[in-house]
Amino acid sequence: MVLPPKSIHSKGEDLTATQTTRVKALEVDTFNGKLHVEWDSSASITPMGQLPFFIEFLKLGHRFKPWVDDCPLVYTSHNAPTKTDVLGSLLLS
């Protein structure tokens, strides 16, 4: 009877340890304040996807406000939306 050789490599990490650790909520800094993002591993899609993280990137990277300030868009009507609303809709569409 021939026995298989002993494995030189370790078996790897224990999967039960990673399954029990869960992040409850992540804080994301947006233009409207802090947003708490929670992960649902059983859901196939999420309503906002990665959008809160993209908004945090725009805010913390100082990408959005200078773009809005440099835009030559001007509305004269009292019912007109703000430049931030128009450019934000354009960026997210």
Backbone as CSV, one residue per row, in Angstrom:
resi,resn,N_x,N_y,N_z,CA_x,CA_y,CA_z,C_x,C_y,C_z
1,MET,0.844,-1.173,0.000,0.000,0.000,0.000,0.894,1.243,0.000
2,VAL,0.585,2.158,-0.917,1.377,3.369,-1.058,0.532,4.550,-0.564
3,LEU,1.067,5.300,0.381,0.385,6.464,0.926,0.745,7.700,0.109
4,PRO,-0.212,8.640,-0.024,0.114,9.872,-0.741,1.126,10.686,0.054
5,PRO,1.945,11.480,-0.634,2.961,12.271,0.081,2.305,13.354,0.927
6,LYS,2.975,13.715,2.005,2.490,14.787,2.868,2.566,16.108,2.106
7,SER,1.568,16.925,2.297,1.525,18.214,1.618,2.506,19.179,2.277
8,ILE,3.264,19.867,1.463,4.225,20.834,1.974,3.521,22.164,2.254
9,HIS,2.532,22.498,1.451,1.835,23.778,1.588,0.744,23.682,2.647
10,SER,0.488,24.813,3.285,-0.595,24.837,4.263,-1.939,24.802,3.539
11,LYS,-2.991,24.462,4.258,-4.303,24.301,3.638,-4.974,25.631,3.322
12,GLY,-4.524,26.706,3.879,-5.124,28.001,3.598,-5.887,28.534,4.793
13,GLU,-6.628,29.593,4.559,-7.354,30.229,5.637,-8.638,29.474,5.947
14,ASP,-9.091,29.635,7.166,-10.337,29.036,7.595,-11.491,29.896,7.086
15,LEU,-12.413,29.304,6.323,-13.506,30.063,5.736,-14.562,30.467,6.743
16,THR,-14.672,29.762,7.840,-15.705,30.106,8.819,-15.407,31.446,9.483
17,ALA,-14.154,31.813,9.612,-13.810,33.092,10.236,-14.253,34.264,9.363
18,THR,-14.118,34.141,8.043,-14.512,35.238,7.162,-16.026,35.331,7.014
19,GLN,-16.721,34.247,7.182,-18.166,34.290,7.036,-18.843,34.920,8.252
20,THR,-18.233,34.830,9.405,-18.859,35.373,10.602,-18.593,36.866,10.769
21,THR,-17.509,37.376,10.198,-17.223,38.805,10.312,-17.995,39.551,9.243
22,ARG,-18.804,40.500,9.680,-19.584,41.308,8.752,-19.446,42.772,9.129
23,VAL,-19.338,43.587,8.140,-19.312,45.023,8.369,-20.767,45.478,8.470
24,LYS,-21.093,46.156,9.560,-22.488,46.573,9.740,-22.846,47.704,8.787
25,ALA,-22.103,48.772,8.808,-22.393,49.892,7.915,-21.115,50.682,7.662
26,LEU,-20.993,51.191,6.457,-19.872,52.051,6.095,-20.372,53.483,6.023
27,GLU,-19.604,54.401,6.544,-19.956,55.809,6.453,-19.343,56.398,5.202
28,VAL,-20.179,57.035,4.412,-19.734,57.676,3.179,-20.072,59.154,3.284
29,ASP,-19.099,60.007,3.011,-19.280,61.457,3.106,-19.786,61.981,1.766
30,THR,-21.007,62.513,1.750,-21.598,63.050,0.524,-21.828,64.548,0.690
31,PHE,-22.312,65.190,-0.355,-22.567,66.632,-0.301,-23.715,66.968,0.639
32,ASN,-24.558,65.998,0.913,-25.715,66.222,1.770,-25.482,65.713,3.188
33,GLY,-24.262,65.331,3.517,-23.942,64.815,4.846,-23.490,63.358,4.774
34,LYS,-23.397,62.746,5.946,-22.954,61.352,6.029,-24.071,60.416,5.580
35,LEU,-23.680,59.348,4.889,-24.610,58.329,4.430,-24.088,56.988,4.910
36,HIS,-24.951,56.161,5.467,-24.560,54.849,5.952,-24.930,53.808,4.910
37,VAL,-23.923,53.075,4.420,-24.124,52.063,3.391,-23.980,50.694,4.035
38,GLU,-24.975,49.838,3.836,-24.933,48.471,4.354,-24.951,47.502,3.184
39,TRP,-24.201,46.408,3.315,-24.128,45.387,2.280,-25.119,44.276,2.586
40,ASP,-25.815,43.817,1.578,-26.688,42.658,1.680,-26.150,41.606,0.728
41,SER,-25.501,40.602,1.274,-24.857,39.599,0.429,-25.866,38.717,-0.291
42,SER,-27.109,38.682,0.164,-28.098,37.843,-0.498,-28.770,38.553,-1.677
43,ALA,-28.622,39.865,-1.794,-29.256,40.613,-2.881,-28.407,40.529,-4.145
44,SER,-29.072,40.373,-5.278,-28.331,40.287,-6.539,-27.975,41.676,-7.080
45,ILE,-28.795,42.697,-6.777,-28.501,44.065,-7.182,-28.849,44.999,-6.028
46,THR,-28.367,46.213,-6.112,-28.691,47.216,-5.098,-29.318,48.420,-5.784
47,PRO,-30.162,49.179,-5.081,-30.803,50.315,-5.724,-29.828,51.423,-6.142
48,MET,-28.795,51.654,-5.346,-27.867,52.742,-5.667,-26.540,52.232,-6.219
49,GLY,-26.264,50.961,-6.127,-25.015,50.428,-6.649,-23.811,51.049,-5.971
50,GLN,-22.863,51.506,-6.745,-21.645,52.130,-6.218,-21.740,53.651,-6.212
51,LEU,-22.937,54.193,-6.413,-23.114,55.638,-6.502,-22.658,56.410,-5.265
52,PRO,-22.937,55.952,-4.026,-22.443,56.719,-2.868,-20.929,56.841,-2.829
53,PHE,-20.219,55.818,-3.274,-18.760,55.871,-3.279,-18.248,56.806,-4.373
54,PHE,-18.961,56.874,-5.495,-18.591,57.806,-6.561,-18.810,59.248,-6.114
55,ILE,-19.916,59.490,-5.398,-20.189,60.836,-4.883,-19.138,61.240,-3.860
56,GLU,-18.735,60.295,-3.012,-17.679,60.597,-2.044,-16.366,60.915,-2.757
57,PHE,-16.072,60.201,-3.838,-14.868,60.481,-4.630,-14.924,61.890,-5.210
58,LEU,-16.085,62.282,-5.736,-16.213,63.623,-6.303,-16.045,64.699,-5.241
59,LYS,-16.564,64.449,-4.039,-16.477,65.452,-2.982,-15.071,65.529,-2.395
60,LEU,-14.531,64.394,-1.983,-13.229,64.405,-1.322,-12.086,64.698,-2.284
61,GLY,-12.276,64.396,-3.561,-11.249,64.687,-4.558,-11.350,66.085,-5.126
62,HIS,-12.324,66.871,-4.643,-12.549,68.244,-5.115,-12.665,68.284,-6.633
63,ARG,-13.560,67.425,-7.152,-13.763,67.350,-8.596,-15.029,68.068,-9.052
64,PHE,-16.077,68.047,-8.236,-17.376,68.533,-8.691,-17.523,70.049,-8.570
65,LYS,-17.216,70.606,-7.417,-17.423,72.049,-7.188,-16.615,72.920,-8.155
66,PRO,-15.321,72.639,-8.404,-14.604,73.470,-9.384,-15.191,73.367,-10.791
67,TRP,-15.698,72.202,-11.136,-16.329,72.014,-12.447,-17.594,72.869,-12.564
68,VAL,-18.390,72.890,-11.489,-19.609,73.704,-11.475,-19.250,75.189,-11.512
69,ASP,-18.248,75.587,-10.748,-17.863,77.002,-10.707,-17.306,77.495,-12.043
70,ASP,-16.607,76.641,-12.782,-16.014,77.033,-14.064,-16.998,76.988,-15.228
71,CYS,-18.159,76.396,-15.029,-19.137,76.255,-16.117,-19.779,77.616,-16.423
72,PRO,-19.862,78.005,-17.697,-20.443,79.302,-18.047,-21.977,79.280,-18.145
73,LEU,-22.619,78.265,-17.658,-24.079,78.132,-17.725,-24.749,79.179,-16.846
74,VAL,-25.704,79.927,-17.424,-26.414,80.975,-16.686,-27.890,80.917,-17.058
75,TYR,-28.745,80.880,-16.045,-30.189,80.969,-16.248,-30.684,82.263,-15.600
76,THR,-31.648,82.951,-16.251,-32.158,84.209,-15.718,-33.565,84.092,-15.151
77,SER,-34.238,82.982,-15.387,-35.597,82.803,-14.884,-35.589,82.518,-13.387
78,HIS,-36.646,82.948,-12.704,-36.769,82.657,-11.277,-37.117,81.185,-11.028
79,ASN,-37.657,80.527,-12.036,-38.026,79.113,-11.918,-36.926,78.177,-12.398
80,ALA,-35.820,78.724,-12.809,-34.742,77.911,-13.362,-34.057,77.098,-12.257
81,PRO,-33.615,75.885,-12.591,-32.867,75.106,-11.604,-31.476,75.691,-11.401
82,THR,-30.848,75.293,-10.326,-29.491,75.781,-10.067,-28.504,75.097,-11.013
83,LYS,-27.361,75.716,-11.167,-26.321,75.163,-12.023,-25.850,73.805,-11.492
84,THR,-25.806,73.662,-10.169,-25.408,72.396,-9.541,-26.385,71.279,-9.895
85,ASP,-27.695,71.577,-9.880,-28.697,70.568,-10.212,-28.598,70.131,-11.674
86,VAL,-28.396,71.080,-12.566,-28.322,70.755,-14.000,-27.080,69.923,-14.281
87,LEU,-25.931,70.347,-13.777,-24.696,69.615,-14.058,-24.656,68.267,-13.336
88,GLY,-25.248,68.192,-12.149,-25.324,66.909,-11.452,-26.186,65.919,-12.189
89,SER,-27.307,66.370,-12.744,-28.170,65.488,-13.557,-27.453,65.047,-14.823
90,LEU,-26.718,65.959,-15.426,-25.963,65.614,-16.630,-24.884,64.571,-16.324
91,LEU,-24.198,64.740,-15.225,-23.121,63.820,-14.859,-23.650,62.427,-14.545
92,LEU,-24.785,62.355,-13.883,-25.314,61.044,-13.461,-26.181,60.372,-14.518
93,SER,-26.482,61.071,-15.608,-27.348,60.460,-16.625,-26.601,59.653,-17.645
